[in-house]
Amino acid sequence: MTMGLIQVVVTLLIAGLLVKPVGTYLVKVFDYETTGLDRFFRPGERFIYRLIGVREKESMGWKKYVFAMLLTNFIMMMFMYVIFRIQKFLPLNPDMIDNMPPALAFNTAASFITNTNWQAYSGENSLSYLSQMIAITFPMFTSAATGFAVAIAFIRGLVARQNNLGNFYVDLIRSITRVFLPLSFIVALFLVFQGVPQTLHGAADATTLEDAKQMITRGPVASLESIKHIGTNGGGYFGTNSSHPFENPTPLSNLMEILCMLLLPTALVYAFGVMIKNKRQGWSIFAAMGIMFLVFLSIVFIAEYNGTPALHALGVHGNMEGKEVRFGISGSALFTAVTTAATTGSVNNMHDSLTPIGGLVPLGEMMLNNVFGGKGVGLLNGLLYVILTVFICGLMVGRTPEFLGKKIESKEVKLASIALLVHPVLILVSTAIAFVTPSAISSIANPGSHGLTEVLYAFTSGAANNGSAFAGLGANTTFYNIAIGLVMLLGRYISIIAMLAIAGSFATKKVAAATSGTFRTDTPLFTGILVVIIVVIGALTFFPALALGPIAEHLGMFH
């Protein structure tokens, strides 16, 4: 356990050291500052602008920004759906994989356009190389860049003096060309160095030591794996995701994938502080997210090392079920906490095999959905809770609530309430519908509390745009493909639209000078209040469902 703890501490220290330099770079990218890298990126960017007819200097109000985002995402989703439905007849299909059924194709297209990357299929058996590259890897870039662009637009709205959130197309393209492509290229080379395949050849025929014939699936894996983690996407090339030795072969590749998942979500919080010219504010929100992350990580770490009474009776200490020996309990526990904190969905162990309390951790992080979170969306959800916290504190002291010198009024509170409530409504209502639908119930592999947790986890993962799963649920059915697909779309876009509307409202407000009575939001006191309000709202919303699932299962282990 001591060595495992050291591994965790070293990993988090490395991640912490990267926050400031990467965050500083992000500010230069999205403030359009001139850098020495312009000579490499500008020619390609200008060509893309001319190709798609974008006027680079054109500014957008929040409504135009939302329309551009929705239109772009809709067109890409339709393109992906068509590719899945006709992949049998397209090139780069050496293994002759058939077309996807309609419901599964809808679910997969919705999944990858929303940065969820939920997979109700095994990639190596269901997708051609063309589909893996064009309809899977490509939207991993665009969906991550969309979340980034929206977060940057929201930050601009908070400090703007007019309804100008920037240009969505410029933000999208700069995210891809200056952030995701360079980082993904570097990480892909590192993964190839560690043994991850990168080829367009078909499956390889091999002979085992027992002289048996074996077909080994391969493909352009490293390129997918790099953006999968850099973009907090999570969809695996293989069905077993990052527990597969071709996706994550060594402890060193495991370390790299964890760092990639944390890199941009943490740096973006620092960049927020720089862009609003109040670094203390950025660190205050970072501290709140960091406290919650460390608590969740400690819980799953201790729970998995403690194991279960049944394992103790067999003389086994610690829960290694569903985990890879090359990663051990510490590497698996850290990966579990990181992948759901960063809403990535990549897994290097089977979450279905975690202890009940260990399994509660990824559920809890996705339910709160603001423990750093994925590209942009985690910061957005964090700022949503900041607005609500300021409003509640303002009511308590009898002052008009203000954030960054701008008054929070009824319009912002209503929009924030919509963005806040859509998440639990999608999760709890969908779970309830599943338990009164016979075809959905028949997909549950385990009875009792664990079966309830499997369904709850699936819809929580979809609503949080995470994509990980409890493996015991057979989700490749018409009901789950349609239901989870709709949850992913609504969970992504309703909250984004509401948050951009808040940004547009803030952008037109006048800045009031701070006075002695102004409630400061960049202090340790505010950080503590923010954490308490997030936890209280999350507990009031989800505790009954958790009590019926993982908590009941945990208590049942002792009888």
N, C-alpha and C positions, 0 to 999 in steps of 0.2 A: 504493500500500500504506500510506503514511503517513496519508493521509486516512481510509482504512478503519480503521486502528488507532485514530485519534482518535475515530471514531464508536463503536467498541466500548468504549473507555475511558469516554466520556461516558455511554453507556447504562448501563454497570455502576455508575458513580458515582451516577447518579440512582436506580437500583435499591437501592444501598446506603443512601442517605439515607432511603429509605422504610421500611427494616427496623424501626427502633426505634418510630416513631409507630404504624405499623400493628400491630406486635406488642403494644404497650401496649394498643391498642384491643381486640385479641383477648382479652387477659387479662381486661379488664372485661366482655366479652361472656360468657365461659365461667366466670368466678368469680361471676357473677350480681351484680356490683356495680351500684349505682344510678348512672345517668348522666342527663344532660340529655336524652338521646334516648329515654328510657323513655316519655315522654308520646306519642311518635309510634309506637313499636313495641308497647307493652304491650297496648293495646286489641285490636289484630289478633291478637296471640299468644294472649291469653285466649280470644278467639272460637274460634281453631283448637283449643285444648286442650279446650274444651267440646264442639266439634263431633265430635272423634274420641275423646272420653271419657278424656283423659289427666289424671291427678292430678299437678299440677305439682311438688308437694313430695315425691312418692314417689321413693325411692332404689332403685337396682338393684345387686345383686351381679353378678359377671362373667357367670355363666350366664344370668341373666335379661336382661342387656344384650345378650349374643350372640343370644339367642332373639328379642328384639325387633328387632334389626338384620336377622337372616335372614328373619324373617316379613315385615317391611316390604319388603325388597328382593325377595322371592319374589313377593309380590302385585303389585308394580309391574312386575316382569319379565313376568308373565303378561298384565297389562293391555297392555303394549307389544306383545307378540306378537300379541294379538288385533287391535289397531289395524292392524298391518302386514298381517295376513291379510285384513282386510275393508275396507281404505281405499278401494277402488273404489266402495263403496256408501255412503260417509260424505260429509258436506258438506266444503266448502273444498277441492275438487279440480277447479279450473277447467280444468286441462289433461288431465283424464280419465286419470289414471295408474292402471295396473292393480294388483291385489293382489301382494304379495311371495310368492314360492315358500316352502314350509315351512322348508327348510334355511337359506335366506338370512334369513328372519324370525327364526329361532332365533338365528342368529349375531349379527344386529343387536341383538336384545333383550338378549342376553348381553353384548354389547359396551358398550351404553350404560348398563346397570345397574351394570357393574363399573368405570365411569369410564375404560374403554379407548377407546371410540369408533373402533374398527377399522371400516373401511367397505369391504365387498366389492362396493359398488354406487356409482353416481353419484347423489347426492342429488337433483339437479334433474330426473333422468329416472325415478327409482324411488320417490319419496315425494311424497304430496300435501301441501298446506299444513298440513292438520290433523295429519298424521303428523309433519311437521317441527316443529310447535309442541308437540303433546301427547306424542308418543312419542320425540322427539329432544331438543328444548330443555328440557322439563320434567325428564326424568331427568338432564340435565346439572346441574341444581340439586341434585337429591336424591342423586345418586351422589357429587358433590363434598362435600355436607354429611355424607354417611355417613362418608367418609374422615376428615373433620374431627372428627366426633363420636367416632369410635373412637380417634383420636390423643389427644383431650382426656381420654377415659376412661382411657387407658393412663397418661397423666401423673398423673391423680388416684390411680391404683392405686399408683404408685411412692412417693407421699408420704402415702398414707392410713394410718389406724390401724385400720380395719375394712374388710370386704368391701363397699365402697360406691363404685361408679364413676360415680355420677350417674344421670341419667335419659336414656335414648337419645332418646326422642321430644322432650324439651325441648331437648336438644343439637342435634338435627336441625333443629327449627323455628327456634331462635335463629340457627343457622348461615345458614339461608336468609333469614330476615327482616332480620337485622342485619348480615350480611356480604355474601352473594352478590347479593341483590336490589338493594340500594343501589348497590353497585359496578358491577353489570351495567347498571343504568339510566344511570349517568353515562357509562360507556364506550360504550354503544350510541348515545347522543346525539353523542358525539365522532366515532364512526365514520360516522354519518349526515352530520355536518359534512364529513367527508373524502370522501364520495361513495358510501358503502355503501347499497344499497337497503333500504327497510323498507316493504313494501306487501303487501296481500292481493289485488291485481289479478293477473290471469293474465299469461302471457308477452306481451311487446310485439312488434309487427310493425314492422320498420324497413327502410329502403332504404339500401343502401351507396352510397359514392361512385361505384361502377361501375354503379349503377342496378339492383343485384341485390336480391332480397327476402331478409330475414334475420329469424329469430325469436329474440328475446333473452329468455332465462329470467331471472326475478327472483322476489321474494317477501320474506318477513320475515327478511332476511339479517342485519341489524345486531343484532337481539336475540339471534340464535343466536351470532353472532361474539363478542359481549361475554362471555357466560357460558362459551362455548367456551374462552376464554383465562383468564378469571378463575378458572374451576373446573378448570383444567388438563384439559379434556376432549379437545379436538382434532378432533372430527368436523366436517367442513366441510359447508356448505350445497351447494357445488358439488364435483364430482369432483376438480378440481385444487386444492381446499383453499385455503390462504392465498396461493397463487401467482395465484389468480384475481383480476382487477382489481375485481370486485364484492365480494370478501371483504377484500382488502388493497390498496387502490388507490394508496397513496402511501408514500414513505419515512417520513412522520410517522405514518401508521397502522401501519406496520411497527414503529416504535419503541414505540408504545402497546401493541401485541400482545405484544412481548417483555417489556415492563415488567409487563403483566398476568400473564404466565406465571410470572414470578419473584416477584411481589408476596407472595402468601400463603404459598408454601412456605418462603421465607426468613424471613418475619416469624414464622411458627409456631415456628421453631427458637429465636428470641429469646424468644417467649412462653413456651416450655418452661422456659428459665432463670429467668424471673420467677416462674412458677407453682411451681417447686420451691424458690424463694427462694435460688437460687444462680446469679446471672447469669454468673459465670465458667464454670460448667458448660455453660450454653447457648452461650456464645461459643466454648468449646473444641470443641464438636461442629460449630458453624457454621464454624469455621476449617478443620476436617478436610474438610467438604463443599466449602468454598470452594477449598481447595487442589486437590482432584480436579477440580472444575469448570474452574478456570483452566488446568490441564494439558490437559484434553480440548479446551477451546476453542483453546488455542495450537496443538495438533496439527492440528485441522481447518482453522484459519485459514492456517497455513503450507502445509499440503498443497494447499489449493485455490489459493493464490497461486502455488505452484510448478508446478502443472499436471502434465503427463505427458510422457514422452519423445516420444510420437507428436505431441502438440501443439507441442512445441519444434521438431520437424522441419519443421512447417508454418509456423514463425515466429510461433506464438501463445504468449503468456506468460500463464499463469493459466488455470484451468478454468472457463469460463462455460457449459459445456453443462448444460442443465437448470435454469438460473438466470434470473431475471427481471432485465432491464437496469436497471429502476428501483431495485433493491435492491443489485445488484452482488455481488462476491465477499464483501466484509466483512459486509454485511447478511444474506446467505444463510448464511455460516459461523456467525455469531453465533446466528441463528435455529435452525440445526441443533443447535448445542450446547445451547441453552436448552430447546428443545422436548423433547429426550430426557433432559436433566438433570431437568426438572420433570415428566417422564412425561406430557406434554401430547399429543403426536402430531400437532399442527398442523404443516404444512410450507409454506414459501414457496419451496421449490425441490425438485426431484426427487432424493431421496437415492440412487436407483439410478444417477444420473449423477455422483455424487461420485467423486473419486479413490479407489482402494482403501483407502488409509490414512485419507482423509477419511470414507469409509463405515464404517470401523472405529470411529470416535468415537461415533456414535449407538448402534451395537451394544454397545460397551463400557459406555456409560453405562446402557443398559437392563439389561445383564447384572449390573452392580454394583447397580443399582436403589436407590441411596441417596445419589446426588449431588443433594441437596435433595429430589428426588422430587415426586410430586403431592400433592394435599391430604391431609395426615395420614400417608399411607402412606410417604412418603419419610422423615419423622421416625421412624416406627415401625421401618423397616428400619435407620436409623442407630442407634437405641437398641438394636436387636438385636445389632448388631456391637459396641456399647459393652459390653453384657453379656458377650459372648464374649471380648472383649479383656480385661476385668477378670478373667474366669475363668482365661484363659490366663496372665495376669501373676501371678495368685494362685498358680497351680501352680508357676510358675517360682521364686517366692520362698518357697514353703512356708507361705503364709497362707491362711486361709479368705477367699475373694474377697467383697468387699462393694461395693455401689453405692448411693449416697445413704444410707449407714448401715445398709443391710439386706443380710443374707447371701445370696449366690447359691449355691443348693444344687442337687442332682441334678435335681430336678423342673424348675427353670427352665432348666437346661442342656439337658435332653431336649426341652423345648418349643421352645427357641431353635433347636436342631438341626433339628427338624421344619420350622420356619418358614424356616430357611436352605436346607435341602436341597430343599424342594418346588420352588423356583424353577429350579435347574439341571436337575432331573429332568424337569420338564415341557418345558423347552426341548430338551434333548438327546435324550430318548426320543422325543418327537414328531417331531423332525427325522429321526431314524433311521427311524421308521415311514414317514414320507413318502417316503424314498428307496428303500423296498422295495414301495411301492404304485404300480403302473403309472399309474393315473389322476392321482396327485399329480405324478409325474415329467413327465407330458405337459403340465402347466401351466407348466413352467419355460421361460422365453423364451430364456435364455442358457445355453450349455454350460459345463462346467468349473467353476473356482473361483467365478466370479461367480454361476452358477446355484445352487451350494451356499449362498452367502451370502444369496441371495434367500429361500430356504426357512428358513434359520437366522434371518434377520431377522424373518420373519413370526411364527414361534413365540416368539421373544424379545420381540417387540412385544406379543404376546398375553399372555404370562406376566407381563410387567412392567406390564400395563395401560397401555401407551403408545398404541398405535393407528396409528403411522406405518408406512410400508411401502416396500419396494423395488418400484418400479412394474413391474418385469419379470416378476413372478409373477402369473399369472392365478388369483386366489384365490377367484373366485366359482364354485366347484364344490361338489358335495355333500361331498366328503372334507374340503376345507379349511374349509368353513362349519361342519361339525360338529366337526372336530378343534380348530380355533382357538377356537370357541365354548366347548368344554369346558376348554381351556387357560386361557381368560380367567376362567371361573368358579372353577376350582380355584386358579389363581394368586392370585386376589383373596381368597377366603374362607378357605382353609386357613390362610394366614399370619395373617389377622386373628383367627381363632378362637384360634390358638396364642398370639398376642401378648396377647389379652385374658385368656387363662388365666394367663399370666405376671403380668399386672397384678393379677388376683385373688389370686394367691399372694403377691405382694409386699405387697398391701394388708393382709394379716393378720400380717405379720412385725413384730417389735419392732425399734426403731431402736437400734443400738449406738453408744455415744459414740466419737468419733474419738480415736485414740491416735497416738503418734509412729510406730507401725508401719503405720498405715493408708495404703493406696495411693491417693493423690489422683487423681481423674479430671478435674480442672479446670485442668490445667497444660499448657504447651506440650509437655512430654515425652509426656504421655498422648495429645495430639493427633497427634504424630508416630507413636507406636506404633499408634494406631487406623488411620491412613492406611495404614501398612505392612501391617497384618493384613488390612484390606479388600482391598488390591491383591493380596496373596499368595494369599488364599483365592479371589479372582476369577480369578487367573492359573492356579492349579492346577486350577480347575474348567473353565474355558472356553478356555484357550490352545490345546489340540489342535484344537478346532473352528475357532478363528480362524486357526490356521496353515494349515488346509486351504482356508479361504475368502479373506478379504481380504489376509492376509499373503502367501499363495501368489500371488494375483493381482498384488499389488504387485511381488514379485520377478520375476514373469513379464513385466512391462512392459519389462525391460531386456534381453530376449533376443528 
